[in-house]
Amino acid sequence: MLGNRTFTMIKPDAVAKNNIGNILAMINNAGFKIIALKYTQLSREQAGTFYEVHKERPFYTELVEFMSSGPIVAAILEKNNAVADFRTLIGATDPAEAAENTIRKKYAESKGKNAVHGSDSDENAQIEGSFFFSGLERF
């Protein structure tokens, strides 16, 4: 179902602030069906592998440290036009620039601690979802 699925993570900052339920409610209310869900914590190595695409960027080390600093919630979501619609729902990376009623406007602390990850393409949604979930874990 390429094009109808996306991947998200509720990041350590939002988990620590007990916003899992609020964020999942926004996702459900926006018409997304959760087809896989996992509460876990990434090791530094796992976070480094997941964000390897950013390895040459100056923020990579800080990102890996942050993403391995506490539990996260990973999910695969399903909806028509999933990637684009989810990117709209989460808002701009910088919460100061995010539209009202977006996840990041409501729950992000900063550009670095921005509450959620959302896949930026159908291809990356498939890769990222497969990083966290086997076929047996998707419903």
C-alpha positions as CSV (number, residue, x, y, z in Angstrom):
1,M,0.0,0.0,0.0
2,L,2.7,2.4,-0.9
3,G,1.4,6.0,-0.7
4,N,-1.1,5.1,2.0
5,R,1.3,4.5,4.8
6,T,3.7,6.7,6.8
7,F,5.9,6.3,9.8
8,T,6.1,8.4,13.0
9,M,7.9,8.4,16.3
10,I,6.8,10.3,19.3
11,K,10.2,11.5,20.5
12,P,11.7,11.4,24.0
13,D,10.7,15.0,24.9
14,A,7.0,14.4,24.2
15,V,7.1,11.0,26.0
16,A,8.7,12.5,29.1
17,K,6.0,15.2,29.2
18,N,3.2,12.5,29.1
19,N,1.9,13.6,25.7
20,I,1.7,10.1,24.1
21,G,-2.1,10.0,24.5
22,N,-2.7,13.5,23.3
23,I,-0.6,13.0,20.2
24,L,-2.2,9.6,19.4
25,A,-5.6,11.2,19.8
26,M,-4.7,14.0,17.3
27,I,-3.4,11.3,14.9
28,N,-6.7,9.3,15.2
29,N,-8.8,12.4,15.0
30,A,-7.1,13.3,11.7
31,G,-8.3,10.0,10.2
32,F,-5.1,7.9,10.5
33,K,-5.4,4.3,11.3
34,I,-2.6,2.9,13.5
35,I,-1.4,-0.4,12.0
36,A,1.6,-0.9,14.2
37,L,2.6,0.6,17.5
38,K,5.6,0.1,19.8
39,Y,6.9,1.7,23.0
40,T,10.7,1.3,23.1
41,Q,14.0,3.0,23.6
42,L,16.7,3.3,21.0
43,S,20.3,2.6,21.8
44,R,22.9,5.1,20.5
45,E,23.8,2.6,17.8
46,Q,20.2,2.2,16.8
47,A,19.5,5.9,16.7
48,G,22.7,6.4,14.7
49,T,21.6,3.8,12.2
50,F,18.1,5.3,11.9
51,Y,19.4,8.8,11.3
52,E,22.4,7.7,9.2
53,V,21.1,9.9,6.3
54,H,22.1,12.9,8.5
55,K,25.5,11.6,9.4
56,E,27.4,14.4,7.7
57,R,25.2,17.2,9.2
58,P,26.4,19.2,12.2
59,F,23.4,18.2,14.3
60,Y,23.8,14.4,13.8
61,T,25.6,13.7,17.1
62,E,23.2,15.8,19.2
63,L,20.2,14.1,17.4
64,V,21.5,10.6,18.1
65,E,22.1,11.5,21.8
66,F,18.6,13.0,22.1
67,M,16.8,10.2,20.4
68,S,18.5,7.6,22.6
69,S,17.9,9.7,25.8
70,G,14.6,8.1,26.7
71,P,11.7,6.0,25.5
72,I,9.9,6.7,22.2
73,V,6.7,5.5,20.6
74,A,7.0,4.2,17.0
75,A,4.0,3.8,14.7
76,I,3.0,3.0,11.2
77,L,0.0,5.0,10.1
78,E,-2.4,4.4,7.3
79,K,-4.6,6.9,5.4
80,N,-4.9,8.0,1.8
81,N,-2.1,10.5,1.0
82,A,-0.5,9.5,4.3
83,V,2.9,11.1,4.1
84,A,1.7,14.5,3.0
85,D,-1.3,14.6,5.3
86,F,0.9,13.6,8.3
87,R,3.5,16.2,7.5
88,T,0.7,18.8,7.5
89,L,-0.6,17.4,10.9
90,I,2.8,17.6,12.6
91,G,3.7,21.1,11.3
92,A,7.0,22.8,10.7
93,T,10.2,21.5,12.4
94,D,10.5,24.7,14.4
95,P,7.4,24.9,16.6
96,A,7.6,28.7,16.5
97,E,6.9,28.4,12.7
98,A,4.3,25.6,13.0
99,A,0.7,26.3,12.1
100,E,-1.9,26.4,14.9
101,N,-3.4,23.1,15.9
102,T,-0.5,21.1,14.7
103,I,1.3,18.5,16.9
104,R,4.5,20.5,17.0
105,K,2.8,23.8,17.8
106,K,1.0,22.1,20.7
107,Y,3.7,19.8,22.0
108,A,7.2,20.7,20.8
109,E,9.8,22.5,22.9
110,S,12.2,23.6,20.2
111,K,13.5,22.9,16.7
112,G,15.7,20.1,18.2
113,K,13.1,18.8,20.6
114,N,10.1,18.8,18.3
115,A,7.9,16.1,19.7
116,V,7.5,13.9,16.6
117,H,9.2,12.5,13.6
118,G,7.3,12.0,10.4
119,S,8.6,10.3,7.2
120,D,9.3,12.8,4.3
121,S,8.5,10.4,1.4
122,D,6.7,7.1,0.6
123,E,10.1,5.4,0.2
124,N,11.4,6.6,3.6
125,A,8.1,5.6,5.2
126,Q,8.6,2.1,4.1
127,I,12.3,2.0,5.1
128,E,11.6,3.6,8.5
129,G,8.6,1.4,9.3
130,S,10.6,-1.7,8.4
131,F,13.4,-0.5,10.8
132,F,11.0,-0.9,13.8
133,F,8.4,-3.4,12.7
134,S,8.3,-6.9,11.2
135,G,5.5,-8.0,9.0
136,L,4.0,-9.9,12.0
137,E,3.7,-6.6,13.9
138,R,1.6,-4.8,11.3
139,F,-2.2,-5.0,11.4
